[in-house]
Amino acid sequence: MKRLILILCIAFISDRVGYAPEYKTLIIEQVKPINPYEAIWEAVCKTESSGRAYVINKKELAYGIAQIRISKLKDYNRLTKNNYTLIDCLDPDKSKKIFMFFSGRYNPNEYRAIARDWNKSKTEKYWNKVKINLVD
């Protein structure tokens, strides 16, 4: 009797195992990578340019969404062997690449240090502006 039950169970299970689904489509979901610096990037962009990409501050010679100055750009080019110009900083993707390069020197939780380094700020004034735009 035990053998009969075992054979019936195996037959019942094997009848359902090994079959593919009836539809023949493959679904691959694209996963968006996590960027721990995204929040500080967005806060700096709101602070610097109100999130506008094609802004030029003629007084400070700061370009783009993150208001990149020539000294920051020269440092970036020297350290990365890149050859970006200030006009390239009007491209939000290039500006973000530059920002992320410098931010990557810090722990992702050190928003204050990242913001102050970005602006070369020696006071809390700039950080307080960025902090207002920081969304958790």
C-alpha positions as CSV (number, residue, x, y, z in Angstrom):
1,M,0.0,0.0,0.0
2,K,2.8,2.4,0.9
3,R,4.5,1.7,-2.5
4,L,1.3,2.4,-4.3
5,I,0.8,5.7,-2.5
6,L,4.5,6.6,-3.2
7,I,4.1,5.7,-6.9
8,L,0.9,7.8,-7.2
9,C,2.6,10.7,-5.5
10,I,5.6,10.6,-7.8
11,A,3.4,10.2,-10.9
12,F,1.2,13.2,-9.8
13,I,4.3,15.4,-9.0
14,S,6.2,14.4,-12.2
15,D,3.2,15.2,-14.3
16,R,3.5,18.8,-13.2
17,V,7.3,19.3,-13.0
18,G,9.4,20.2,-15.9
19,Y,6.9,22.2,-18.0
20,A,7.6,25.8,-19.1
21,P,4.9,28.4,-18.9
22,E,2.5,28.5,-21.8
23,Y,3.5,32.0,-23.0
24,K,6.9,32.4,-24.5
25,T,7.9,35.9,-23.6
26,L,10.8,36.9,-21.5
27,I,10.4,39.9,-19.2
28,I,13.6,41.7,-18.1
29,E,13.0,44.5,-15.7
30,Q,15.5,47.3,-15.7
31,V,16.7,48.1,-12.2
32,K,17.7,51.7,-11.5
33,P,21.0,51.9,-9.6
34,I,21.0,53.5,-6.2
35,N,23.1,56.6,-6.0
36,P,23.7,57.6,-2.4
37,Y,24.8,61.1,-3.5
38,E,21.6,61.9,-5.5
39,A,19.9,63.8,-2.7
40,I,22.8,66.2,-2.1
41,W,23.2,66.6,-5.9
42,E,19.6,67.7,-6.2
43,A,19.9,70.0,-3.2
44,V,23.0,71.7,-4.6
45,C,21.4,72.1,-8.0
46,K,18.3,73.7,-6.5
47,T,20.5,76.0,-4.4
48,E,22.9,77.0,-7.2
49,S,20.5,77.3,-10.2
50,S,17.0,76.5,-9.1
51,G,17.5,73.3,-11.1
52,R,18.0,75.1,-14.4
53,A,20.7,73.6,-16.6
54,Y,21.7,76.5,-18.9
55,V,22.5,79.2,-16.3
56,I,25.6,81.3,-16.5
57,N,26.6,83.5,-13.6
58,K,28.8,86.1,-15.4
59,K,29.9,87.7,-12.1
60,E,31.4,84.5,-10.7
61,L,32.0,82.7,-14.1
62,A,29.9,79.8,-12.9
63,Y,28.2,77.5,-15.4
64,G,25.4,75.1,-15.5
65,I,23.0,73.4,-13.1
66,A,25.6,73.1,-10.4
67,Q,27.3,76.4,-11.1
68,I,30.8,75.0,-11.8
69,R,33.6,77.5,-11.6
70,I,36.8,77.4,-13.6
71,S,38.9,76.4,-10.6
72,K,36.8,73.4,-9.8
73,L,36.8,72.4,-13.5
74,K,40.6,72.7,-13.8
75,D,40.9,70.5,-10.7
76,Y,38.6,67.9,-12.2
77,N,40.4,68.0,-15.6
78,R,43.8,67.6,-13.9
79,L,42.7,64.8,-11.7
80,T,40.8,62.8,-14.3
81,K,42.8,63.7,-17.4
82,N,39.6,65.0,-18.9
83,N,39.4,68.1,-21.1
84,Y,36.0,69.7,-20.3
85,T,35.3,73.3,-20.9
86,L,33.0,75.7,-19.0
87,I,30.5,75.3,-21.9
88,D,30.5,71.6,-21.2
89,C,29.2,72.4,-17.8
90,L,25.9,73.5,-19.3
91,D,25.3,69.8,-20.0
92,P,23.6,68.5,-16.8
93,D,25.1,65.0,-17.3
94,K,28.6,66.4,-17.4
95,S,28.0,68.7,-14.5
96,K,26.7,65.7,-12.5
97,K,29.8,63.7,-13.4
98,I,32.0,66.4,-12.1
99,F,30.0,66.8,-8.9
100,M,29.9,63.1,-8.3
101,F,33.7,62.9,-8.7
102,F,34.3,65.4,-5.9
103,S,31.4,64.0,-3.8
104,G,32.8,60.5,-4.0
105,R,35.7,61.6,-1.8
106,Y,33.3,61.7,1.1
107,N,31.1,59.3,2.9
108,P,27.6,59.5,1.3
109,N,26.2,60.7,4.7
110,E,28.5,63.7,4.9
111,Y,26.2,66.1,3.1
112,R,27.5,69.1,5.0
113,A,31.1,68.4,4.1
114,I,30.2,67.7,0.4
115,A,28.3,70.9,0.1
116,R,30.9,73.0,1.8
117,D,33.7,71.5,-0.3
118,W,31.6,72.1,-3.5
119,N,31.2,75.8,-2.7
120,K,34.6,76.1,-0.9
121,S,32.6,77.6,1.9
122,K,34.3,78.5,5.1
123,T,31.1,79.4,6.9
124,E,27.8,77.6,7.5
125,K,25.9,80.1,5.3
126,Y,26.1,78.0,2.1
127,W,25.4,74.7,4.0
128,N,22.3,76.3,5.5
129,K,21.0,77.2,2.0
130,V,21.6,73.6,0.7
131,K,20.1,72.1,3.8
132,I,16.8,73.8,3.1
133,N,16.7,72.1,-0.4
134,L,17.7,68.7,0.9
135,V,14.9,66.1,0.6
136,D,15.3,62.9,2.5
